[in-house]
Amino acid sequence: MEKEVTIYDLAKTLNISVATISRALKDDPVVSKKTKKKILDLAETMGYRSNHFARNLRNQKTNMIGVIIPRVNSYFMSTVIAGIEKVTNEAGYHLIISQSSESCQKEIESVKTMFHNRVDGLLVSLAYDTQDTSHFDLFARKQIPFLFFDRVSNDNRYTNVLIDNRRAAYEATAYLIAQGCKRIVHITANSSSNVYIDRLAGYKQALEAHHIPFRPAYIIRNNLTQEAGTEAAQSIRQMQTLPDAVFVANDNCAVGCLLALKKEGIRVPQDIAIAGFNNDPVSTVVEPNLTTVNYPGYEMGVVAARNLIGHLNGMSDIDTTNTILLKAELIIRASSQKASFQKKG
């Protein structure tokens, strides 16, 4: 293996002091532009690499922020990361991104990896099956700041950035009721995550507020993929009385359900109105376009990153605010506009 080039090699080649080489590499104005250029040109030619790791150990800072997310192949998560990246890059930080693949065990391993890589802070959206968050105690004990976004911890010691999922689900369900729907199926996840618990709670709350009895048989649980939506459509078709609306906890599953119902000859929204959640691009591709809840992923990433960096820079205390709620908006499209078809009829 080729020997690593050091500042001592640069100093020997140019017959310049090690201190001058070091200052030039740090862009110190004490070193003249001519000498600095000579040193930087040689460093590039010889393949010199700055030993950031050693420097970071001395400074007790890496300028690295860790991000742990459930899945990278998610439109919502990609928009969150874009928001995080904008803020961190402007502040001079770099990202290390890890995905848990919806596994608590992989999340635990990622937390350990981030810890041993000495990240300055951590942003986390919890995995599908995470219930116990004690693996983050590694960071808490060392007073390394971290916060949760989207899928968050129930531990009130930690800061959470999220939307009001209960309210958003209430509004989506209430809108379906306003369209004349009374037999509303809710498709949700087999998960103890706050996201799905709160959306189910909002659905129930809307039914209660409009004096519609809650039917446990109208709750379908799956992994919320598009394929799961297709299977859910089969379950809906087999119900003794066909429901008149379906509210799904994400757009992918809603689209799978919508397409499968249409294939079976069910008219959307005339026979069954459908609403999803997230405002993924697929919601405007499917026909009819899908009513959904706009989930501000980019804004969530920006807010989460700003709060973390504000703490790292001593501008704010991450423990002073436990919950930061962002606004989510119901976007009404053709898939749920049952009332307009009834008026035409």
Buried (B, 14 or more C-beta within 10 A) or exposed (E): EEEEBBBEBBBEBBEBEEEBBBBBBEEEEEBEEEBBEBBBEBBEEEEBEEEEEEEBEEEEEBBBBBBBBBBEEBBBBBBBBEBBBBBBEEBEBEBBBBBBBBBBEBBBBBBEBBBEEBBBBBBBBBBBBBEEBEBBEBBBEEEBBBBBBBBBBEBEEBBBBBBBBBBBBBBBBBBBBEBEBBBBBBBBBEBEBBBBBBBBBBBBBBBEEEEBEEEEEBBBBBEBEBBBBBBBBEBBEEEEEBBBBBBBBBBBBBBBBBBBBBEEEBEBBBBBBBBBBBBBEBBBEBEBBBBBBBBBBBBBBBBBBBBBBBBBEEEBEBEEEBEBEBEBBBBBBBBBBBBEBEEEE
